[in-house]
């Protein structure tokens, strides 16, 4: 069985691939979502990532569709204690921002949709600099003390605000961020490497990177002269227009061939091997897309292979 990884300074232990819930209620209907969730957990997966705003951007949706589907699945399977659920606050149309009152209200709404009485890992989805960190951390600390949240984390936050938050928690003895969710992958390294990574490393934070496969580019299906039928094709395809994109694909192809595994597995394995990273996030719309993602749990790259990929992505 794949060994779980400790999430920063928390007591949470997670599978080395976090299953992204952004597709649930968007490109995957409830039946497809249940099938993906079943297959992921059957393979030993236990770490689900969602947000209260998924998927409010779709016409007819209101936000919370992903949480609702996950909640129905948890109830149907009776396995709440077997999974680590991460969700986020600040972007739901009805619960925007990070005021203390909104954090409390949004958390209660997420709990209702998830059909549970606690959230394992609660992220501030996007930092709101107009709200003092004292108010944000104070509200999150209240949720932890009330037993509604086990641990807290941050996503899309500047190094300065992250450090200020950690300093406050340490100084006042309040709940402290245990994880960070940065945009990070082989074609987007400066979005995490540097000050954010330095703080995470120094402060014992675990990284749970999103866009781990660069909106599908790092699956290898985007090649010069090919057309991909995907809602994310335009964004992913732009990496072909850079010098780094094709260079990274060539290195991925090389390593993937050596191990006889999909390109996506190698891209995730590189990310999982980086300092502070506990589990990259990747989503699957269908069960057929899962094996390439789950393979990260078993693929160990050599130092030379890691160096080759790091050099290609520089």
DRENMAR-131349 format. One record per residue (C-alpha): residue number from 1; residue in one letter; chain; x, y, z. Coordinates in Angstrom, 2 decimals. Example, Ala and Ser with C-alpha at 12.3 -4.5 7.8 and 13.67 -1.06 7.14 Angstrom:
(1,"a","A",(12.30,-4.50,7.80))
(2,"s","A",(13.67,-1.06,7.14))
// end
This chain:
(1,"x","A",(0.00,0.00,0.00))
(2,"x","A",(1.23,3.48,-0.85))
(3,"x","A",(2.56,5.26,2.22))
(4,"x","A",(0.76,8.44,3.18))
(5,"x","A",(2.59,11.72,3.63))
(6,"x","A",(2.36,13.94,6.69))
(7,"x","A",(0.85,17.31,5.85))
(8,"x","A",(3.20,19.90,7.30))
(9,"x","A",(3.00,20.22,11.07))
(10,"x","A",(-0.57,18.85,11.19))
(11,"x","A",(-1.70,15.37,12.18))
(12,"x","A",(-3.22,14.89,8.72))
(13,"x","A",(-1.72,12.14,6.56))
(14,"x","A",(-2.47,12.28,2.85))
(15,"x","A",(-2.05,10.25,-0.33))
(16,"x","A",(0.64,11.76,-2.61))
(17,"x","A",(-2.01,12.84,-5.14))
(18,"x","A",(-4.83,15.16,-4.12))
(19,"x","A",(-7.91,14.61,-6.28))
(20,"x","A",(-9.18,17.93,-7.61))
(21,"x","A",(-12.91,18.44,-7.26))
(22,"x","A",(-13.19,21.38,-9.64))
(23,"x","A",(-14.66,19.16,-12.38))
(24,"x","A",(-17.46,17.75,-10.21))
(25,"x","A",(-20.69,19.42,-11.27))
(26,"x","A",(-18.92,21.01,-14.24))
(27,"x","A",(-17.42,18.64,-16.83))
(28,"x","A",(-18.28,15.56,-14.74))
(29,"x","A",(-21.89,14.96,-13.73))
(30,"x","A",(-22.80,13.28,-10.45))
(31,"x","A",(-22.58,9.71,-11.77))
(32,"x","A",(-19.18,10.34,-13.37))
(33,"x","A",(-17.98,12.10,-10.21))
(34,"x","A",(-19.03,9.16,-8.01))
(35,"x","A",(-17.20,6.75,-10.32))
(36,"x","A",(-14.00,8.83,-10.19))
(37,"x","A",(-14.22,9.18,-6.40))
(38,"x","A",(-14.79,5.43,-6.02))
(39,"x","A",(-11.82,4.56,-8.24))
(40,"x","A",(-9.53,7.07,-6.52))
(41,"x","A",(-10.30,5.80,-3.01))
(42,"x","A",(-10.15,2.16,-4.15))
(43,"x","A",(-6.56,2.86,-5.23))
(44,"x","A",(-5.71,4.16,-1.75))
(45,"x","A",(-6.42,7.85,-2.35))
(46,"x","A",(-7.76,9.84,0.59))
(47,"x","A",(-7.21,13.56,-0.16))
(48,"x","A",(-10.01,15.53,-1.84))
(49,"x","A",(-9.60,19.17,-2.84))
(50,"x","A",(-12.63,21.37,-3.51))
(51,"x","A",(-13.88,24.91,-2.90))
(52,"x","A",(-17.19,26.54,-2.06))
(53,"x","A",(-17.10,28.41,-5.38))
(54,"x","A",(-16.82,25.30,-7.61))
(55,"x","A",(-18.42,25.69,-10.13))
(56,"x","A",(-20.15,29.05,-9.96))
(57,"x","A",(-18.70,30.08,-13.34))
(58,"x","A",(-21.06,27.74,-15.20))
(59,"x","A",(-24.39,29.15,-16.36))
(60,"x","A",(-27.13,27.80,-14.13))
(61,"x","A",(-24.77,26.94,-11.28))
(62,"x","A",(-24.63,28.88,-8.02))
(63,"x","A",(-21.39,27.63,-6.46))
(64,"x","A",(-21.06,24.70,-4.11))
(65,"x","A",(-21.95,22.07,-6.72))
(66,"x","A",(-18.67,20.21,-6.16))
(67,"x","A",(-19.08,20.19,-2.38))
(68,"x","A",(-22.67,18.97,-2.76))
(69,"x","A",(-21.64,16.05,-4.96))
(70,"x","A",(-18.81,15.11,-2.59))
(71,"x","A",(-21.26,15.33,0.32))
(72,"x","A",(-23.73,13.00,-1.38))
(73,"x","A",(-20.92,10.58,-2.17))
(74,"x","A",(-19.69,10.61,1.44))
(75,"x","A",(-23.21,9.88,2.67))
(76,"x","A",(-23.73,7.09,0.13))
(77,"x","A",(-20.40,5.44,0.94))
(78,"x","A",(-20.35,6.10,4.69))
(79,"x","A",(-16.62,6.80,4.59))
(80,"x","A",(-16.22,10.31,6.01))
(81,"x","A",(-13.51,9.33,8.47))
(82,"x","A",(-11.44,7.72,5.70))
(83,"x","A",(-10.94,10.86,3.62))
(84,"x","A",(-9.22,14.20,4.15))
(85,"x","A",(-11.40,16.99,2.76))
(86,"x","A",(-9.91,20.36,1.83))
(87,"x","A",(-12.20,23.19,0.84))
(88,"x","A",(-11.85,26.95,0.49))
(89,"x","A",(-13.45,30.28,1.36))
(90,"x","A",(-13.60,33.76,-0.26))
(91,"x","A",(-14.90,33.22,-3.80))
(92,"x","A",(-18.48,31.94,-3.45))
(93,"x","A",(-20.89,34.49,-5.01))
(94,"x","A",(-23.00,34.57,-1.84))
(95,"x","A",(-20.03,34.46,0.54))
(96,"x","A",(-17.33,36.67,-0.98))
(97,"x","A",(-14.30,37.85,0.93))
(98,"x","A",(-12.54,37.07,4.19))
(99,"x","A",(-14.32,39.13,6.81))
(100,"x","A",(-14.75,37.23,10.06))
(101,"x","A",(-18.53,37.06,9.65))
(102,"x","A",(-18.21,35.78,6.09))
(103,"x","A",(-15.64,33.12,6.99))
(104,"x","A",(-17.98,31.78,9.68))
(105,"x","A",(-21.05,31.84,7.41))
(106,"x","A",(-19.20,30.29,4.45))
(107,"x","A",(-17.80,27.51,6.62))
(108,"x","A",(-21.26,26.62,7.89))
(109,"x","A",(-22.57,26.58,4.31))
(110,"x","A",(-19.70,24.30,3.22))
(111,"x","A",(-20.38,21.95,6.13))
(112,"x","A",(-24.05,21.71,5.14))
(113,"x","A",(-23.22,20.92,1.52))
(114,"x","A",(-20.57,18.38,2.48))
(115,"x","A",(-22.92,16.79,4.99))
(116,"x","A",(-20.26,16.71,7.68))
(117,"x","A",(-19.59,18.44,10.97))
(118,"x","A",(-15.90,19.17,10.30))
(119,"x","A",(-13.59,20.24,7.49))
(120,"x","A",(-10.12,18.70,7.62))
(121,"x","A",(-8.25,21.51,5.85))
(122,"x","A",(-9.78,24.96,5.32))
(123,"x","A",(-8.06,27.27,2.84))
(124,"x","A",(-8.37,30.98,2.33))
(125,"x","A",(-8.89,30.71,-1.44))
(126,"x","A",(-7.63,34.17,-2.39))
(127,"x","A",(-6.18,36.51,0.18))
(128,"x","A",(-8.05,39.80,0.61))
(129,"x","A",(-5.50,42.42,1.58))
(130,"x","A",(-8.18,44.89,2.71))
(131,"x","A",(-8.92,42.55,5.64))
(132,"x","A",(-6.35,42.59,8.47))
(133,"x","A",(-4.66,39.23,9.07))
(134,"x","A",(-5.80,39.55,12.70))
(135,"x","A",(-9.41,39.30,11.56))
(136,"x","A",(-8.80,36.39,9.18))
(137,"x","A",(-6.69,34.31,11.54))
(138,"x","A",(-8.98,35.15,14.46))
(139,"x","A",(-12.02,33.83,12.57))
(140,"x","A",(-10.20,30.70,11.43))
(141,"x","A",(-8.97,30.09,14.97))
(142,"x","A",(-12.57,30.30,16.15))
(143,"x","A",(-13.58,27.59,13.68))
(144,"x","A",(-10.76,25.35,14.89))
(145,"x","A",(-11.69,25.90,18.55))
(146,"x","A",(-15.34,25.12,17.70))
(147,"x","A",(-14.29,21.82,16.12))
(148,"x","A",(-15.61,22.80,12.70))
(149,"x","A",(-12.13,22.85,11.13))
(150,"x","A",(-9.15,20.65,11.95))
(151,"x","A",(-6.39,22.66,10.25))
(152,"x","A",(-6.09,25.87,8.24))
(153,"x","A",(-4.15,26.75,5.11))
(154,"x","A",(-3.67,29.51,2.55))
(155,"x","A",(-3.78,29.76,-1.23))
(156,"x","A",(-2.96,32.68,-3.50))
(157,"x","A",(-1.26,34.81,-0.86))
(158,"x","A",(1.82,37.04,-1.02))
(159,"x","A",(4.94,36.13,0.91))
(160,"x","A",(4.54,39.23,3.09))
(161,"x","A",(0.97,38.43,4.09))
(162,"x","A",(1.81,34.78,4.66))
(163,"x","A",(4.67,35.68,6.98))
(164,"x","A",(2.54,38.24,8.79))
(165,"x","A",(-0.14,35.59,9.35))
(166,"x","A",(2.33,33.04,10.67))
(167,"x","A",(3.94,35.58,12.97))
(168,"x","A",(0.54,36.53,14.39))
(169,"x","A",(-0.38,32.90,15.04))
(170,"x","A",(2.92,32.26,16.79))
(171,"x","A",(2.73,35.45,18.83))
(172,"x","A",(-0.89,35.06,19.94))
(173,"x","A",(-1.08,31.28,20.15))
(174,"x","A",(-3.76,31.08,17.46))
(175,"x","A",(-4.40,28.44,14.80))
(176,"x","A",(-1.52,28.45,12.34))
(177,"x","A",(-1.41,27.69,8.64))
(178,"x","A",(-0.07,24.18,8.03))
(179,"x","A",(-0.18,24.18,4.24))
(180,"x","A",(0.01,26.37,1.17))
(181,"x","A",(-1.68,25.85,-2.19))
(182,"x","A",(0.51,27.52,-4.81))
(183,"x","A",(0.33,27.55,-8.60))
(184,"x","A",(3.31,25.34,-9.37))
(185,"x","A",(4.37,22.97,-12.14))
(186,"x","A",(7.19,22.31,-14.62))
(187,"x","A",(6.23,25.28,-16.81))
(188,"x","A",(5.38,27.62,-13.93))
(189,"x","A",(8.09,27.51,-11.32))
(190,"x","A",(8.51,31.15,-10.35))
(191,"x","A",(4.91,31.18,-9.06))
(192,"x","A",(6.20,29.25,-6.04))
(193,"x","A",(9.99,28.98,-6.04))
(194,"x","A",(11.52,31.97,-4.28))
(195,"x","A",(10.12,33.80,-1.24))
(196,"x","A",(6.96,31.66,-0.90))
(197,"x","A",(8.92,28.41,-0.97))
(198,"x","A",(11.47,29.87,1.43))
(199,"x","A",(8.76,30.73,3.97))
(200,"x","A",(7.07,27.34,3.57))
(201,"x","A",(10.35,25.53,4.06))
(202,"x","A",(11.39,27.64,7.04))
(203,"x","A",(7.97,27.44,8.68))
(204,"x","A",(7.23,23.76,8.11))
(205,"x","A",(4.35,24.30,5.69))
(206,"x","A",(3.34,21.61,3.19))
(207,"x","A",(2.70,22.63,-0.41))
(208,"x","A",(-0.30,21.23,-2.28))
(209,"x","A",(0.23,22.68,-5.78))
(210,"x","A",(-2.66,23.42,-8.13))
(211,"x","A",(-2.39,23.50,-11.94))
(212,"x","A",(0.01,20.61,-11.38))
(213,"x","A",(-0.41,19.58,-15.03))
(214,"x","A",(-0.63,23.13,-16.41))
(215,"x","A",(-4.29,22.81,-17.46))
(216,"x","A",(-3.46,19.58,-19.31))
(217,"x","A",(-0.31,20.71,-21.13))
(218,"x","A",(1.88,18.40,-19.06))
(219,"x","A",(-0.17,15.34,-20.02))
(220,"x","A",(1.65,15.49,-23.35))
(221,"x","A",(-1.50,15.66,-25.46))
(222,"x","A",(-0.71,19.17,-26.71))
(223,"x","A",(1.77,18.91,-29.58))
(224,"x","A",(2.60,21.14,-32.57))
(225,"x","A",(-0.04,20.66,-35.26))
(226,"x","A",(-2.53,18.86,-33.00))
(227,"x","A",(-6.01,20.01,-32.03))
(228,"x","A",(-7.32,19.08,-28.60))
(229,"x","A",(-11.03,19.10,-27.81))
(230,"x","A",(-10.96,20.63,-24.35))
(231,"x","A",(-12.41,23.69,-22.65))
(232,"x","A",(-8.88,24.43,-21.46))
(233,"x","A",(-7.14,23.92,-24.82))
(234,"x","A",(-6.41,27.59,-25.51))
(235,"x","A",(-4.70,28.12,-22.16))
(236,"x","A",(-2.74,24.88,-22.23))
(237,"x","A",(-1.73,25.22,-25.87))
(238,"x","A",(0.00,28.55,-25.33))
(239,"x","A",(2.94,26.73,-23.71))
(240,"x","A",(3.86,25.40,-27.15))
(241,"x","A",(4.62,28.97,-28.20))
(242,"x","A",(7.38,29.30,-25.60))
(243,"x","A",(10.91,27.92,-25.71))
(244,"x","A",(10.42,26.15,-22.41))
(245,"x","A",(7.22,24.27,-23.31))
(246,"x","A",(8.59,22.03,-26.08))
(247,"x","A",(11.85,21.61,-24.14))
(248,"x","A",(9.93,20.30,-21.12))
(249,"x","A",(7.85,17.97,-23.29))
(250,"x","A",(11.00,16.49,-24.80))
(251,"x","A",(12.46,15.81,-21.36))
(252,"x","A",(9.17,14.34,-20.14))
(253,"x","A",(8.98,12.06,-23.18))
(254,"x","A",(12.49,10.82,-22.48))
(255,"x","A",(11.85,9.98,-18.83))
(256,"x","A",(8.36,8.56,-19.50))
(257,"x","A",(9.79,6.22,-22.12))
(258,"x","A",(12.48,5.01,-19.72))
(259,"x","A",(9.85,4.05,-17.14))
(260,"x","A",(7.12,3.05,-19.62))
(261,"x","A",(4.64,5.40,-17.92))
(262,"x","A",(2.46,8.28,-19.17))
(263,"x","A",(3.97,11.75,-19.48))
(264,"x","A",(1.51,13.08,-16.86))
(265,"x","A",(2.83,10.61,-14.29))
(266,"x","A",(6.37,11.90,-14.76))
(267,"x","A",(5.28,15.55,-14.50))
(268,"x","A",(3.49,14.82,-11.23))
(269,"x","A",(6.41,12.76,-9.90))
(270,"x","A",(8.80,15.66,-10.49))
(271,"x","A",(6.45,17.95,-8.59))
(272,"x","A",(5.93,15.47,-5.74))
(273,"x","A",(9.72,15.25,-5.32))
(274,"x","A",(10.20,19.00,-4.86))
(275,"x","A",(10.97,20.50,-1.43))
(276,"x","A",(7.88,21.03,0.78))
(277,"x","A",(5.48,19.40,-1.71))
(278,"x","A",(3.18,16.87,-0.02))
(279,"x","A",(0.71,16.16,-2.81))
(280,"x","A",(0.09,17.77,-6.20))
(281,"x","A",(-3.56,18.35,-7.12))
(282,"x","A",(-4.92,16.90,-10.35))
(283,"x","A",(-8.47,16.27,-11.48))
(284,"x","A",(-10.02,13.51,-13.55))
(285,"x","A",(-13.27,13.88,-15.47))
(286,"x","A",(-13.45,10.14,-16.14))
(287,"x","A",(-12.16,6.97,-14.51))
(288,"x","A",(-10.00,6.36,-17.59))
(289,"x","A",(-7.98,9.51,-16.81))
(290,"x","A",(-7.11,8.35,-13.28))
(291,"x","A",(-4.32,5.77,-13.75))
(292,"x","A",(-1.89,8.33,-15.19))
(293,"x","A",(-2.47,10.49,-12.10))
(294,"x","A",(-2.41,7.71,-9.52))
(295,"x","A",(0.90,6.48,-10.93))
(296,"x","A",(2.67,9.29,-9.09))
(297,"x","A",(2.35,7.24,-5.91))
(298,"x","A",(4.62,4.52,-7.26))
(299,"x","A",(7.02,6.31,-9.60))
(300,"x","A",(10.40,7.22,-8.11))
(301,"x","A",(12.57,9.30,-10.42))
(302,"x","A",(16.35,9.07,-10.23))
(303,"x","A",(18.42,12.09,-9.26))
(304,"x","A",(19.58,12.34,-12.87))
(305,"x","A",(16.01,12.31,-14.17))
(306,"x","A",(14.92,14.97,-11.69))
(307,"x","A",(17.91,17.09,-12.71))
(308,"x","A",(17.10,16.62,-16.41))
(309,"x","A",(13.54,17.84,-15.90))
(310,"x","A",(14.60,20.71,-13.66))
(311,"x","A",(17.13,21.85,-16.25))
(312,"x","A",(14.60,21.61,-19.10))
(313,"x","A",(12.09,23.68,-17.13))
(314,"x","A",(14.53,26.43,-16.16))
// end
